[in-house]
Amino acid sequence: MTAISPERLTEIRKLRGLGRPKLAKLSGLSERQLARLEGALPMKDAPSADMLTKLSDTLRVRPEAFSGTEPLTDADFDFTHGVSCSCC
């Protein structure tokens, strides 16, 4: 499973023009889960593969983009997994 960098998740969310409440609604995750993933609250457990998939599909980015180990590229944002959203 790809690790999630809190800073990278926040960066991608903001690039998509979404606040936490909107991303929570679109992804099906709670605002508390997103706050934990973004480092605003302590993590209890590692993020699940399901969480990563929901975020990837909702934000329309490759799951690897969340790792924060490489700079974001246009290819990261071309990812579509058969999902369309109203956020972008």
HTML snippet that shows the backbone in 3Dmol.js (N, CA, C, O; Angstrom):
<script src="https://3Dmol.org/build/3Dmol-min.js"></script>
<div id="view" style="width:600px;height:400px;position:relative"></div>
<script>
const pdb = `
ATOM      1  N   MET A   1       0.838  -1.175   0.000  1.00  0.00           N
ATOM      2  CA  MET A   1       0.000   0.000   0.000  1.00  0.00           C
ATOM      3  C   MET A   1       0.886   1.241   0.000  1.00  0.00           C
ATOM      4  O   MET A   1       1.940   1.254   0.636  1.00  0.00           O
ATOM      5  N   THR A   2       0.468   2.270  -0.702  1.00  0.00           N
ATOM      6  CA  THR A   2       1.178   3.533  -0.762  1.00  0.00           C
ATOM      7  C   THR A   2       0.981   4.305   0.536  1.00  0.00           C
ATOM      8  O   THR A   2      -0.140   4.430   1.029  1.00  0.00           O
ATOM      9  N   ALA A   3       2.064   4.816   1.079  1.00  0.00           N
ATOM     10  CA  ALA A   3       1.965   5.650   2.275  1.00  0.00           C
ATOM     11  C   ALA A   3       1.387   7.007   1.889  1.00  0.00           C
ATOM     12  O   ALA A   3       1.549   7.465   0.758  1.00  0.00           O
ATOM     13  N   ILE A   4       0.720   7.635   2.833  1.00  0.00           N
ATOM     14  CA  ILE A   4       0.142   8.952   2.582  1.00  0.00           C
ATOM     15  C   ILE A   4       0.945   9.991   3.349  1.00  0.00           C
ATOM     16  O   ILE A   4       1.065   9.919   4.572  1.00  0.00           O
ATOM     17  N   SER A   5       1.491  10.954   2.622  1.00  0.00           N
ATOM     18  CA  SER A   5       2.161  12.087   3.239  1.00  0.00           C
ATOM     19  C   SER A   5       1.080  13.104   3.605  1.00  0.00           C
ATOM     20  O   SER A   5       0.328  13.534   2.730  1.00  0.00           O
ATOM     21  N   PRO A   6       0.986  13.498   4.877  1.00  0.00           N
ATOM     22  CA  PRO A   6      -0.033  14.476   5.259  1.00  0.00           C
ATOM     23  C   PRO A   6       0.058  15.777   4.459  1.00  0.00           C
ATOM     24  O   PRO A   6      -0.958  16.345   4.058  1.00  0.00           O
ATOM     25  N   GLU A   7       1.281  16.236   4.236  1.00  0.00           N
ATOM     26  CA  GLU A   7       1.471  17.475   3.486  1.00  0.00           C
ATOM     27  C   GLU A   7       1.008  17.324   2.038  1.00  0.00           C
ATOM     28  O   GLU A   7       0.396  18.231   1.474  1.00  0.00           O
ATOM     29  N   ARG A   8       1.308  16.167   1.444  1.00  0.00           N
ATOM     30  CA  ARG A   8       0.925  15.952   0.046  1.00  0.00           C
ATOM     31  C   ARG A   8      -0.587  15.854  -0.102  1.00  0.00           C
ATOM     32  O   ARG A   8      -1.153  16.414  -1.040  1.00  0.00           O
ATOM     33  N   LEU A   9      -1.245  15.153   0.811  1.00  0.00           N
ATOM     34  CA  LEU A   9      -2.704  15.062   0.747  1.00  0.00           C
ATOM     35  C   LEU A   9      -3.322  16.451   0.847  1.00  0.00           C
ATOM     36  O   LEU A   9      -4.235  16.779   0.089  1.00  0.00           O
ATOM     37  N   THR A  10      -2.836  17.262   1.768  1.00  0.00           N
ATOM     38  CA  THR A  10      -3.346  18.626   1.918  1.00  0.00           C
ATOM     39  C   THR A  10      -3.108  19.424   0.644  1.00  0.00           C
ATOM     40  O   THR A  10      -3.994  20.147   0.187  1.00  0.00           O
ATOM     41  N   GLU A  11      -1.924  19.297   0.074  1.00  0.00           N
ATOM     42  CA  GLU A  11      -1.583  20.010  -1.159  1.00  0.00           C
ATOM     43  C   GLU A  11      -2.537  19.628  -2.291  1.00  0.00           C
ATOM     44  O   GLU A  11      -3.056  20.502  -2.985  1.00  0.00           O
ATOM     45  N   ILE A  12      -2.766  18.346  -2.479  1.00  0.00           N
ATOM     46  CA  ILE A  12      -3.645  17.886  -3.559  1.00  0.00           C
ATOM     47  C   ILE A  12      -5.077  18.355  -3.316  1.00  0.00           C
ATOM     48  O   ILE A  12      -5.750  18.803  -4.244  1.00  0.00           O
ATOM     49  N   ARG A  13      -5.537  18.255  -2.085  1.00  0.00           N
ATOM     50  CA  ARG A  13      -6.900  18.706  -1.758  1.00  0.00           C
ATOM     51  C   ARG A  13      -7.062  20.185  -2.095  1.00  0.00           C
ATOM     52  O   ARG A  13      -8.065  20.582  -2.687  1.00  0.00           O
ATOM     53  N   LYS A  14      -6.082  20.995  -1.721  1.00  0.00           N
ATOM     54  CA  LYS A  14      -6.158  22.433  -1.990  1.00  0.00           C
ATOM     55  C   LYS A  14      -6.037  22.735  -3.479  1.00  0.00           C
ATOM     56  O   LYS A  14      -6.699  23.643  -3.983  1.00  0.00           O
ATOM     57  N   LEU A  15      -5.194  21.978  -4.189  1.00  0.00           N
ATOM     58  CA  LEU A  15      -5.094  22.161  -5.641  1.00  0.00           C
ATOM     59  C   LEU A  15      -6.425  21.872  -6.328  1.00  0.00           C
ATOM     60  O   LEU A  15      -6.744  22.474  -7.353  1.00  0.00           O
ATOM     61  N   ARG A  16      -7.184  20.967  -5.772  1.00  0.00           N
ATOM     62  CA  ARG A  16      -8.515  20.645  -6.303  1.00  0.00           C
ATOM     63  C   ARG A  16      -9.577  21.638  -5.823  1.00  0.00           C
ATOM     64  O   ARG A  16     -10.739  21.546  -6.218  1.00  0.00           O
ATOM     65  N   GLY A  17      -9.179  22.575  -4.982  1.00  0.00           N
ATOM     66  CA  GLY A  17     -10.103  23.597  -4.509  1.00  0.00           C
ATOM     67  C   GLY A  17     -11.125  23.094  -3.505  1.00  0.00           C
ATOM     68  O   GLY A  17     -12.242  23.605  -3.436  1.00  0.00           O
ATOM     69  N   LEU A  18     -10.741  22.100  -2.733  1.00  0.00           N
ATOM     70  CA  LEU A  18     -11.672  21.494  -1.784  1.00  0.00           C
ATOM     71  C   LEU A  18     -11.257  21.751  -0.344  1.00  0.00           C
ATOM     72  O   LEU A  18     -10.073  21.708  -0.009  1.00  0.00           O
ATOM     73  N   GLY A  19     -12.234  22.015   0.492  1.00  0.00           N
ATOM     74  CA  GLY A  19     -12.020  22.029   1.932  1.00  0.00           C
ATOM     75  C   GLY A  19     -12.224  20.619   2.452  1.00  0.00           C
ATOM     76  O   GLY A  19     -12.719  19.746   1.739  1.00  0.00           O
ATOM     77  N   ARG A  20     -11.844  20.407   3.686  1.00  0.00           N
ATOM     78  CA  ARG A  20     -12.040  19.079   4.276  1.00  0.00           C
ATOM     79  C   ARG A  20     -13.498  18.644   4.281  1.00  0.00           C
ATOM     80  O   ARG A  20     -13.781  17.489   3.961  1.00  0.00           O
ATOM     81  N   PRO A  21     -14.448  19.533   4.636  1.00  0.00           N
ATOM     82  CA  PRO A  21     -15.850  19.086   4.656  1.00  0.00           C
ATOM     83  C   PRO A  21     -16.336  18.587   3.292  1.00  0.00           C
ATOM     84  O   PRO A  21     -17.048  17.586   3.212  1.00  0.00           O
ATOM     85  N   LYS A  22     -15.952  19.284   2.226  1.00  0.00           N
ATOM     86  CA  LYS A  22     -16.385  18.887   0.881  1.00  0.00           C
ATOM     87  C   LYS A  22     -15.728  17.574   0.473  1.00  0.00           C
ATOM     88  O   LYS A  22     -16.389  16.695  -0.079  1.00  0.00           O
ATOM     89  N   LEU A  23     -14.431  17.435   0.740  1.00  0.00           N
ATOM     90  CA  LEU A  23     -13.748  16.184   0.400  1.00  0.00           C
ATOM     91  C   LEU A  23     -14.338  15.025   1.193  1.00  0.00           C
ATOM     92  O   LEU A  23     -14.492  13.923   0.666  1.00  0.00           O
ATOM     93  N   ALA A  24     -14.664  15.269   2.444  1.00  0.00           N
ATOM     94  CA  ALA A  24     -15.284  14.214   3.258  1.00  0.00           C
ATOM     95  C   ALA A  24     -16.598  13.766   2.628  1.00  0.00           C
ATOM     96  O   ALA A  24     -16.862  12.569   2.512  1.00  0.00           O
ATOM     97  N   LYS A  25     -17.402  14.712   2.231  1.00  0.00           N
ATOM     98  CA  LYS A  25     -18.703  14.382   1.630  1.00  0.00           C
ATOM     99  C   LYS A  25     -18.528  13.611   0.325  1.00  0.00           C
ATOM    100  O   LYS A  25     -19.213  12.614   0.096  1.00  0.00           O
ATOM    101  N   LEU A  26     -17.621  14.065  -0.522  1.00  0.00           N
ATOM    102  CA  LEU A  26     -17.423  13.420  -1.823  1.00  0.00           C
ATOM    103  C   LEU A  26     -16.782  12.035  -1.712  1.00  0.00           C
ATOM    104  O   LEU A  26     -17.100  11.136  -2.491  1.00  0.00           O
ATOM    105  N   SER A  27     -15.888  11.868  -0.752  1.00  0.00           N
ATOM    106  CA  SER A  27     -15.136  10.610  -0.645  1.00  0.00           C
ATOM    107  C   SER A  27     -15.807   9.564   0.237  1.00  0.00           C
ATOM    108  O   SER A  27     -15.500   8.376   0.144  1.00  0.00           O
ATOM    109  N   GLY A  28     -16.719  10.008   1.086  1.00  0.00           N
ATOM    110  CA  GLY A  28     -17.333   9.073   2.023  1.00  0.00           C
ATOM    111  C   GLY A  28     -16.514   8.856   3.287  1.00  0.00           C
ATOM    112  O   GLY A  28     -16.868   8.025   4.124  1.00  0.00           O
ATOM    113  N   LEU A  29     -15.423   9.598   3.429  1.00  0.00           N
ATOM    114  CA  LEU A  29     -14.632   9.554   4.657  1.00  0.00           C
ATOM    115  C   LEU A  29     -15.142  10.638   5.599  1.00  0.00           C
ATOM    116  O   LEU A  29     -15.776  11.595   5.157  1.00  0.00           O
ATOM    117  N   SER A  30     -14.875  10.498   6.868  1.00  0.00           N
ATOM    118  CA  SER A  30     -15.297  11.523   7.821  1.00  0.00           C
ATOM    119  C   SER A  30     -14.265  12.656   7.854  1.00  0.00           C
ATOM    120  O   SER A  30     -13.108  12.468   7.476  1.00  0.00           O
ATOM    121  N   GLU A  31     -14.700  13.820   8.309  1.00  0.00           N
ATOM    122  CA  GLU A  31     -13.766  14.936   8.459  1.00  0.00           C
ATOM    123  C   GLU A  31     -12.666  14.578   9.455  1.00  0.00           C
ATOM    124  O   GLU A  31     -11.520  14.996   9.287  1.00  0.00           O
ATOM    125  N   ARG A  32     -13.000  13.817  10.476  1.00  0.00           N
ATOM    126  CA  ARG A  32     -12.013  13.390  11.470  1.00  0.00           C
ATOM    127  C   ARG A  32     -10.960  12.489  10.814  1.00  0.00           C
ATOM    128  O   ARG A  32      -9.769  12.625  11.091  1.00  0.00           O
ATOM    129  N   GLN A  33     -11.395  11.573   9.950  1.00  0.00           N
ATOM    130  CA  GLN A  33     -10.430  10.714   9.250  1.00  0.00           C
ATOM    131  C   GLN A  33      -9.495  11.560   8.391  1.00  0.00           C
ATOM    132  O   GLN A  33      -8.285  11.334   8.373  1.00  0.00           O
ATOM    133  N   LEU A  34     -10.061  12.536   7.679  1.00  0.00           N
ATOM    134  CA  LEU A  34      -9.231  13.399   6.839  1.00  0.00           C
ATOM    135  C   LEU A  34      -8.266  14.226   7.680  1.00  0.00           C
ATOM    136  O   LEU A  34      -7.106  14.399   7.307  1.00  0.00           O
ATOM    137  N   ALA A  35      -8.739  14.735   8.810  1.00  0.00           N
ATOM    138  CA  ALA A  35      -7.863  15.508   9.694  1.00  0.00           C
ATOM    139  C   ALA A  35      -6.696  14.645  10.168  1.00  0.00           C
ATOM    140  O   ALA A  35      -5.566  15.123  10.264  1.00  0.00           O
ATOM    141  N   ARG A  36      -6.965  13.395  10.459  1.00  0.00           N
ATOM    142  CA  ARG A  36      -5.883  12.480  10.871  1.00  0.00           C
ATOM    143  C   ARG A  36      -4.909  12.245   9.713  1.00  0.00           C
ATOM    144  O   ARG A  36      -3.692  12.279   9.897  1.00  0.00           O
ATOM    145  N   LEU A  37      -5.453  12.008   8.531  1.00  0.00           N
ATOM    146  CA  LEU A  37      -4.601  11.752   7.371  1.00  0.00           C
ATOM    147  C   LEU A  37      -3.748  12.967   7.022  1.00  0.00           C
ATOM    148  O   LEU A  37      -2.632  12.824   6.521  1.00  0.00           O
ATOM    149  N   GLU A  38      -4.276  14.173   7.288  1.00  0.00           N
ATOM    150  CA  GLU A  38      -3.538  15.400   6.993  1.00  0.00           C
ATOM    151  C   GLU A  38      -2.647  15.831   8.155  1.00  0.00           C
ATOM    152  O   GLU A  38      -2.004  16.878   8.085  1.00  0.00           O
ATOM    153  N   GLY A  39      -2.605  15.044   9.206  1.00  0.00           N
ATOM    154  CA  GLY A  39      -1.711  15.323  10.313  1.00  0.00           C
ATOM    155  C   GLY A  39      -2.234  16.299  11.349  1.00  0.00           C
ATOM    156  O   GLY A  39      -1.500  16.669  12.266  1.00  0.00           O
ATOM    157  N   ALA A  40      -3.489  16.729  11.229  1.00  0.00           N
ATOM    158  CA  ALA A  40      -4.059  17.665  12.193  1.00  0.00           C
ATOM    159  C   ALA A  40      -4.445  16.964  13.495  1.00  0.00           C
ATOM    160  O   ALA A  40      -4.526  17.603  14.545  1.00  0.00           O
ATOM    161  N   LEU A  41      -4.679  15.677  13.430  1.00  0.00           N
ATOM    162  CA  LEU A  41      -4.993  14.854  14.602  1.00  0.00           C
ATOM    163  C   LEU A  41      -4.091  13.627  14.570  1.00  0.00           C
ATOM    164  O   LEU A  41      -3.669  13.202  13.495  1.00  0.00           O
ATOM    165  N   PRO A  42      -3.793  13.056  15.724  1.00  0.00           N
ATOM    166  CA  PRO A  42      -2.951  11.854  15.737  1.00  0.00           C
ATOM    167  C   PRO A  42      -3.631  10.677  15.038  1.00  0.00           C
ATOM    168  O   PRO A  42      -4.837  10.470  15.168  1.00  0.00           O
ATOM    169  N   MET A  43      -2.835   9.917  14.299  1.00  0.00           N
ATOM    170  CA  MET A  43      -3.340   8.715  13.632  1.00  0.00           C
ATOM    171  C   MET A  43      -3.431   7.589  14.646  1.00  0.00           C
ATOM    172  O   MET A  43      -2.517   7.382  15.444  1.00  0.00           O
ATOM    173  N   LYS A  44      -4.542   6.862  14.609  1.00  0.00           N
ATOM    174  CA  LYS A  44      -4.691   5.688  15.468  1.00  0.00           C
ATOM    175  C   LYS A  44      -4.136   4.455  14.767  1.00  0.00           C
ATOM    176  O   LYS A  44      -3.441   3.644  15.379  1.00  0.00           O
ATOM    177  N   ASP A  45      -4.445   4.319  13.487  1.00  0.00           N
ATOM    178  CA  ASP A  45      -4.001   3.183  12.682  1.00  0.00           C
ATOM    179  C   ASP A  45      -3.519   3.698  11.336  1.00  0.00           C
ATOM    180  O   ASP A  45      -3.822   4.825  10.946  1.00  0.00           O
ATOM    181  N   ALA A  46      -2.774   2.872  10.636  1.00  0.00           N
ATOM    182  CA  ALA A  46      -2.355   3.218   9.279  1.00  0.00           C
ATOM    183  C   ALA A  46      -3.586   3.301   8.385  1.00  0.00           C
ATOM    184  O   ALA A  46      -4.553   2.568   8.597  1.00  0.00           O
ATOM    185  N   PRO A  47      -3.563   4.186   7.386  1.00  0.00           N
ATOM    186  CA  PRO A  47      -4.702   4.281   6.473  1.00  0.00           C
ATOM    187  C   PRO A  47      -4.925   2.964   5.739  1.00  0.00           C
ATOM    188  O   PRO A  47      -3.973   2.283   5.358  1.00  0.00           O
ATOM    189  N   SER A  48      -6.171   2.622   5.552  1.00  0.00           N
ATOM    190  CA  SER A  48      -6.503   1.380   4.856  1.00  0.00           C
ATOM    191  C   SER A  48      -6.412   1.571   3.344  1.00  0.00           C
ATOM    192  O   SER A  48      -6.412   2.696   2.844  1.00  0.00           O
ATOM    193  N   ALA A  49      -6.336   0.472   2.642  1.00  0.00           N
ATOM    194  CA  ALA A  49      -6.341   0.511   1.179  1.00  0.00           C
ATOM    195  C   ALA A  49      -7.642   1.125   0.678  1.00  0.00           C
ATOM    196  O   ALA A  49      -7.648   1.824  -0.335  1.00  0.00           O
ATOM    197  N   ASP A  50      -8.741   0.869   1.377  1.00  0.00           N
ATOM    198  CA  ASP A  50     -10.034   1.438   0.999  1.00  0.00           C
ATOM    199  C   ASP A  50     -10.014   2.962   1.095  1.00  0.00           C
ATOM    200  O   ASP A  50     -10.540   3.644   0.215  1.00  0.00           O
ATOM    201  N   MET A  51      -9.414   3.498   2.152  1.00  0.00           N
ATOM    202  CA  MET A  51      -9.308   4.955   2.299  1.00  0.00           C
ATOM    203  C   MET A  51      -8.502   5.548   1.151  1.00  0.00           C
ATOM    204  O   MET A  51      -8.889   6.556   0.559  1.00  0.00           O
ATOM    205  N   LEU A  52      -7.387   4.915   0.849  1.00  0.00           N
ATOM    206  CA  LEU A  52      -6.525   5.390  -0.225  1.00  0.00           C
ATOM    207  C   LEU A  52      -7.266   5.378  -1.557  1.00  0.00           C
ATOM    208  O   LEU A  52      -7.153   6.325  -2.336  1.00  0.00           O
ATOM    209  N   THR A  53      -8.013   4.328  -1.821  1.00  0.00           N
ATOM    210  CA  THR A  53      -8.784   4.230  -3.061  1.00  0.00           C
ATOM    211  C   THR A  53      -9.846   5.312  -3.128  1.00  0.00           C
ATOM    212  O   THR A  53     -10.015   5.946  -4.169  1.00  0.00           O
ATOM    213  N   LYS A  54     -10.560   5.531  -2.042  1.00  0.00           N
ATOM    214  CA  LYS A  54     -11.597   6.571  -2.019  1.00  0.00           C
ATOM    215  C   LYS A  54     -11.000   7.946  -2.297  1.00  0.00           C
ATOM    216  O   LYS A  54     -11.556   8.721  -3.076  1.00  0.00           O
ATOM    217  N   LEU A  55      -9.872   8.250  -1.664  1.00  0.00           N
ATOM    218  CA  LEU A  55      -9.230   9.543  -1.888  1.00  0.00           C
ATOM    219  C   LEU A  55      -8.706   9.666  -3.312  1.00  0.00           C
ATOM    220  O   LEU A  55      -8.881  10.699  -3.957  1.00  0.00           O
ATOM    221  N   SER A  56      -8.073   8.624  -3.793  1.00  0.00           N
ATOM    222  CA  SER A  56      -7.528   8.625  -5.145  1.00  0.00           C
ATOM    223  C   SER A  56      -8.632   8.826  -6.181  1.00  0.00           C
ATOM    224  O   SER A  56      -8.494   9.638  -7.096  1.00  0.00           O
ATOM    225  N   ASP A  57      -9.722   8.086  -6.031  1.00  0.00           N
ATOM    226  CA  ASP A  57     -10.839   8.205  -6.966  1.00  0.00           C
ATOM    227  C   ASP A  57     -11.488   9.582  -6.888  1.00  0.00           C
ATOM    228  O   ASP A  57     -11.794  10.182  -7.918  1.00  0.00           O
ATOM    229  N   THR A  58     -11.697  10.078  -5.690  1.00  0.00           N
ATOM    230  CA  THR A  58     -12.368  11.363  -5.515  1.00  0.00           C
ATOM    231  C   THR A  58     -11.518  12.516  -6.026  1.00  0.00           C
ATOM    232  O   THR A  58     -12.024  13.416  -6.696  1.00  0.00           O
ATOM    233  N   LEU A  59     -10.229  12.490  -5.712  1.00  0.00           N
ATOM    234  CA  LEU A  59      -9.338  13.573  -6.128  1.00  0.00           C
ATOM    235  C   LEU A  59      -8.782  13.370  -7.534  1.00  0.00           C
ATOM    236  O   LEU A  59      -8.121  14.249  -8.086  1.00  0.00           O
ATOM    237  N   ARG A  60      -9.059  12.202  -8.101  1.00  0.00           N
ATOM    238  CA  ARG A  60      -8.627  11.854  -9.454  1.00  0.00           C
ATOM    239  C   ARG A  60      -7.119  11.987  -9.620  1.00  0.00           C
ATOM    240  O   ARG A  60      -6.619  12.653 -10.527  1.00  0.00           O
ATOM    241  N   VAL A  61      -6.418  11.324  -8.708  1.00  0.00           N
ATOM    242  CA  VAL A  61      -4.958  11.264  -8.785  1.00  0.00           C
ATOM    243  C   VAL A  61      -4.508   9.823  -8.623  1.00  0.00           C
ATOM    244  O   VAL A  61      -5.217   8.997  -8.048  1.00  0.00           O
ATOM    245  N   ARG A  62      -3.331   9.536  -9.133  1.00  0.00           N
ATOM    246  CA  ARG A  62      -2.759   8.211  -8.931  1.00  0.00           C
ATOM    247  C   ARG A  62      -2.503   8.020  -7.441  1.00  0.00           C
ATOM    248  O   ARG A  62      -2.095   8.969  -6.772  1.00  0.00           O
ATOM    249  N   PRO A  63      -2.726   6.836  -6.907  1.00  0.00           N
ATOM    250  CA  PRO A  63      -2.467   6.606  -5.484  1.00  0.00           C
ATOM    251  C   PRO A  63      -1.031   6.953  -5.078  1.00  0.00           C
ATOM    252  O   PRO A  63      -0.795   7.404  -3.958  1.00  0.00           O
ATOM    253  N   GLU A  64      -0.091   6.745  -5.972  1.00  0.00           N
ATOM    254  CA  GLU A  64       1.316   7.031  -5.679  1.00  0.00           C
ATOM    255  C   GLU A  64       1.564   8.518  -5.433  1.00  0.00           C
ATOM    256  O   GLU A  64       2.557   8.882  -4.803  1.00  0.00           O
ATOM    257  N   ALA A  65       0.675   9.374  -5.920  1.00  0.00           N
ATOM    258  CA  ALA A  65       0.847  10.820  -5.738  1.00  0.00           C
ATOM    259  C   ALA A  65       0.806  11.218  -4.269  1.00  0.00           C
ATOM    260  O   ALA A  65       1.366  12.246  -3.892  1.00  0.00           O
ATOM    261  N   PHE A  66       0.149  10.417  -3.438  1.00  0.00           N
ATOM    262  CA  PHE A  66       0.022  10.744  -2.021  1.00  0.00           C
ATOM    263  C   PHE A  66       1.303  10.521  -1.226  1.00  0.00           C
ATOM    264  O   PHE A  66       1.417  11.002  -0.099  1.00  0.00           O
ATOM    265  N   SER A  67       2.261   9.804  -1.791  1.00  0.00           N
ATOM    266  CA  SER A  67       3.476   9.468  -1.038  1.00  0.00           C
ATOM    267  C   SER A  67       4.333  10.690  -0.744  1.00  0.00           C
ATOM    268  O   SER A  67       5.005  10.745   0.286  1.00  0.00           O
ATOM    269  N   GLY A  68       4.313  11.661  -1.637  1.00  0.00           N
ATOM    270  CA  GLY A  68       5.107  12.865  -1.421  1.00  0.00           C
ATOM    271  C   GLY A  68       6.580  12.689  -1.685  1.00  0.00           C
ATOM    272  O   GLY A  68       7.367  13.586  -1.385  1.00  0.00           O
ATOM    273  N   THR A  69       6.978  11.554  -2.241  1.00  0.00           N
ATOM    274  CA  THR A  69       8.397  11.312  -2.484  1.00  0.00           C
ATOM    275  C   THR A  69       8.878  11.927  -3.792  1.00  0.00           C
ATOM    276  O   THR A  69      10.074  12.166  -3.959  1.00  0.00           O
ATOM    277  N   GLU A  70       7.977  12.179  -4.704  1.00  0.00           N
ATOM    278  CA  GLU A  70       8.318  12.768  -5.998  1.00  0.00           C
ATOM    279  C   GLU A  70       7.470  14.022  -6.207  1.00  0.00           C
ATOM    280  O   GLU A  70       6.370  14.115  -5.661  1.00  0.00           O
ATOM    281  N   PRO A  71       7.961  14.989  -6.987  1.00  0.00           N
ATOM    282  CA  PRO A  71       7.136  16.160  -7.290  1.00  0.00           C
ATOM    283  C   PRO A  71       5.875  15.745  -8.052  1.00  0.00           C
ATOM    284  O   PRO A  71       5.886  14.774  -8.809  1.00  0.00           O
ATOM    285  N   LEU A  72       4.803  16.484  -7.844  1.00  0.00           N
ATOM    286  CA  LEU A  72       3.573  16.219  -8.594  1.00  0.00           C
ATOM    287  C   LEU A  72       3.779  16.576 -10.056  1.00  0.00           C
ATOM    288  O   LEU A  72       4.442  17.563 -10.374  1.00  0.00           O
ATOM    289  N   THR A  73       3.213  15.773 -10.940  1.00  0.00           N
ATOM    290  CA  THR A  73       3.275  16.044 -12.373  1.00  0.00           C
ATOM    291  C   THR A  73       1.867  15.992 -12.942  1.00  0.00           C
ATOM    292  O   THR A  73       0.931  15.562 -12.268  1.00  0.00           O
ATOM    293  N   ASP A  74       1.723  16.429 -14.179  1.00  0.00           N
ATOM    294  CA  ASP A  74       0.421  16.348 -14.843  1.00  0.00           C
ATOM    295  C   ASP A  74      -0.079  14.913 -14.892  1.00  0.00           C
ATOM    296  O   ASP A  74      -1.284  14.673 -14.819  1.00  0.00           O
ATOM    297  N   ALA A  75       0.835  13.961 -15.016  1.00  0.00           N
ATOM    298  CA  ALA A  75       0.438  12.550 -15.086  1.00  0.00           C
ATOM    299  C   ALA A  75      -0.264  12.103 -13.809  1.00  0.00           C
ATOM    300  O   ALA A  75      -1.138  11.237 -13.856  1.00  0.00           O
ATOM    301  N   ASP A  76       0.104  12.679 -12.672  1.00  0.00           N
ATOM    302  CA  ASP A  76      -0.565  12.329 -11.417  1.00  0.00           C
ATOM    303  C   ASP A  76      -2.036  12.708 -11.456  1.00  0.00           C
ATOM    304  O   ASP A  76      -2.873  12.025 -10.866  1.00  0.00           O
ATOM    305  N   PHE A  77      -2.350  13.791 -12.147  1.00  0.00           N
ATOM    306  CA  PHE A  77      -3.712  14.299 -12.173  1.00  0.00           C
ATOM    307  C   PHE A  77      -4.535  13.778 -13.338  1.00  0.00           C
ATOM    308  O   PHE A  77      -5.722  14.087 -13.436  1.00  0.00           O
ATOM    309  N   ASP A  78      -3.938  13.004 -14.212  1.00  0.00           N
ATOM    310  CA  ASP A  78      -4.679  12.427 -15.330  1.00  0.00           C
ATOM    311  C   ASP A  78      -5.357  11.129 -14.939  1.00  0.00           C
ATOM    312  O   ASP A  78      -6.102  10.557 -15.735  1.00  0.00           O
ATOM    313  N   PHE A  79      -5.116  10.661 -13.740  1.00  0.00           N
ATOM    314  CA  PHE A  79      -5.642   9.379 -13.278  1.00  0.00           C
ATOM    315  C   PHE A  79      -7.157   9.422 -13.184  1.00  0.00           C
ATOM    316  O   PHE A  79      -7.727  10.293 -12.527  1.00  0.00           O
ATOM    317  N   THR A  80      -7.793   8.488 -13.836  1.00  0.00           N
ATOM    318  CA  THR A  80      -9.234   8.297 -13.649  1.00  0.00           C
ATOM    319  C   THR A  80      -9.458   6.810 -13.477  1.00  0.00           C
ATOM    320  O   THR A  80      -8.900   5.994 -14.212  1.00  0.00           O
ATOM    321  N   HIS A  81     -10.251   6.478 -12.535  1.00  0.00           N
ATOM    322  CA  HIS A  81     -10.515   5.077 -12.204  1.00  0.00           C
ATOM    323  C   HIS A  81     -11.976   4.781 -12.475  1.00  0.00           C
ATOM    324  O   HIS A  81     -12.619   4.044 -11.727  1.00  0.00           O
ATOM    325  N   GLY A  82     -12.503   5.362 -13.555  1.00  0.00           N
ATOM    326  CA  GLY A  82     -13.905   5.149 -13.876  1.00  0.00           C
ATOM    327  C   GLY A  82     -14.838   5.958 -13.008  1.00  0.00           C
ATOM    328  O   GLY A  82     -16.031   5.664 -12.922  1.00  0.00           O
ATOM    329  N   VAL A  83     -14.294   6.986 -12.358  1.00  0.00           N
ATOM    330  CA  VAL A  83     -15.105   7.794 -11.454  1.00  0.00           C
ATOM    331  C   VAL A  83     -15.151   9.213 -11.972  1.00  0.00           C
ATOM    332  O   VAL A  83     -14.132   9.762 -12.390  1.00  0.00           O
ATOM    333  N   SER A  84     -16.311   9.798 -11.947  1.00  0.00           N
ATOM    334  CA  SER A  84     -16.416  11.214 -12.256  1.00  0.00           C
ATOM    335  C   SER A  84     -16.900  11.918 -11.005  1.00  0.00           C
ATOM    336  O   SER A  84     -17.664  11.361 -10.217  1.00  0.00           O
ATOM    337  N   CYS A  85     -16.448  13.142 -10.834  1.00  0.00           N
ATOM    338  CA  CYS A  85     -16.869  13.880  -9.650  1.00  0.00           C
ATOM    339  C   CYS A  85     -17.217  15.301 -10.039  1.00  0.00           C
ATOM    340  O   CYS A  85     -16.883  15.754 -11.134  1.00  0.00           O
ATOM    341  N   SER A  86     -17.875  15.990  -9.159  1.00  0.00           N
ATOM    342  CA  SER A  86     -18.260  17.362  -9.423  1.00  0.00           C
ATOM    343  C   SER A  86     -17.258  18.348  -8.852  1.00  0.00           C
ATOM    344  O   SER A  86     -17.472  19.558  -8.924  1.00  0.00           O
ATOM    345  N   CYS A  87     -16.159  17.844  -8.281  1.00  0.00           N
ATOM    346  CA  CYS A  87     -15.209  18.745  -7.631  1.00  0.00           C
ATOM    347  C   CYS A  87     -14.215  19.351  -8.605  1.00  0.00           C
ATOM    348  O   CYS A  87     -13.680  20.424  -8.326  1.00  0.00           O
ATOM    349  N   CYS A  88     -13.943  18.710  -9.740  1.00  0.00           N
ATOM    350  CA  CYS A  88     -12.894  19.210 -10.614  1.00  0.00           C
ATOM    351  C   CYS A  88     -13.251  19.050 -12.075  1.00  0.00           C
ATOM    352  O   CYS A  88     -12.467  19.425 -12.947  1.00  0.00           O
TER     353      CYS A  88
END
`;
const viewer = $3Dmol.createViewer("view");
viewer.addModel(pdb, "pdb");
viewer.setStyle({}, {cartoon: {color: "spectrum"}});
viewer.zoomTo();
viewer.render();
</script>
